[in-house]
Amino acid sequence: MGEFYALLCAVIWAVAVILLKRSGETVSPFALNLFRVGISSVLLVATVLASGQGLVRDAPLRDVLILMASGIIAIAVADTLFHRCLNIVGAGVTAIVDCLYSPLVVLFAFLLIDERLNAWQLAGMVTVIAAVMIASGHPAPPGVPPRTLFKGALMGMAAMAAVALGVVVAKPVLERQPVLWSTTVRQLGALAVMLPAALVSPQRRRYLATFRPDASWRFSLPATILGSYLALMFWLAGMKYTQAGAAAILNQTSTSTCWSWPRSSFTNRSPGASWRPRRWRSPGS
């Protein structure tokens, strides 16, 4: 079942990325990530309680701390960098940078939890690395200087490293704890860091304004439900029920979908316009 969950995650995440790209046109990376983490935390807590599992389990404190640390690394840090990359270079180029995810998961799994590579995983790594090399000759999107493109791609690479490290660290805990509970603890760990950071920031009013319903919610809310609720649970379920490397390579199939959409009819802007970074404004302004 792990392989099925990993593929299902890829399909849902591909749609979420396009919605997040549109959301990022009016909401800053940190604010959008805070919105995702806040809303999905509420949904996950409600789902845990509705399922009868309860938030408090007889789990070792070490497991809780590992899951929370995983959430901080792979959600609070990685997703903020991901949103910044997405806003700078667009969904298509971000999808190519995303190809680094599965090789990094395989590498971290080998180094940290002694997960051995088989021939299928090696073939998958070669495939995705080849995709990155081929895409490296992709011309810069219109309106984005090469230096800015490089900066955005670098943020994307850092995001992939953080998310890969975060999920591999959590893998041993996922194998002995329920997926829904583990997902919720990770998300709450990220929220426990992001919310105080937002409250002490000089820009706290702008960050918290994202929770006030406005026109941007038509993209950010479905993106959150798809990407930070459904896809997140299926992602961790894939990691739980199969090898981390195998799940990561199957997750990578979302790249082909994202690559085909960045200039599609999803937006009515001209192709070049969709790539330009925009000045942030608070929702409703």
C-alpha positions, 0 to 999 in steps of 0.5 A: 500500500505504501507505493499507492499512497506515494503515487496518490500523494504525487497527484494531489501535490501536483495540483496543490503546487499550481494553486500555491503558485497563484496564492504566492502572487499576493501572499509572502512565503512565510505568511502563506506557509503560516496559513497552510500550517495553521489551517491544516493543524486545525483540520488534522486535530479535528480529524484525530479527535473525530477518529477517536485516537486522541492527541495524547498517546502513550508514546515515548517523549523521544518519538514526540520530539523527533516528530516535532523536529521533523515538522520544524525542519521539513515544514517551517523551514523547507516549505517557506523556502519552497514558496520563495522559490516557487514565487521567483522561478514559477511552477515549471522550474520549481518542479525541476529543482524538486527532482533533487528530492528523491536522490536526497531522500535515498542518500539520507536514508542510507546515511541515517537509517541504513536503508540500502539501495536496490537496483530499482532505486538506483535506476530511479536516482539516475533518472531524476538526476538526468532530468535535473541535468537536462533541465539545467539548459532550460532558458530563464523565464521571461522577466527573471534575471539569471542571478535571480533565477539562480537565487530562487533555484538555490532556495529550492535546493535548500528546501529539498534538502530540508524536507528530505532530511526531515522525513528521513529523521521521522521514518523510524517513528512513523513505522511504530506510530499511527500516520494520522497522529504522527502527521498532526504532531509534525504539523503542530511542531511547525506551528509551535515555531512559526506562530511565535515567530509571526507574533514577535515580527514587525510584520505580524499584522500582515502575516496574521491577515492571511487568516482573514477571508478574502479573494486570495482564499480561492487559491490558498484554501484549496491548496492547503486542504490538498497539499497540507492535509490530504497530500501530507497524510498520504506522503507520510503513509507512503513513507511508513509502509514502504522504503523511504527511497522507493516512496520518494521516487514515486512522489517524484512523478508529480514533477511531470504534471507540474512541468506541463502546467506553468503556462497553461490556462490555469492563469489568464496572464501572459506567459511572461507575467506569471514568472515575475516576482510581485511586491507583497501586499496583505490580503484585503489591501 
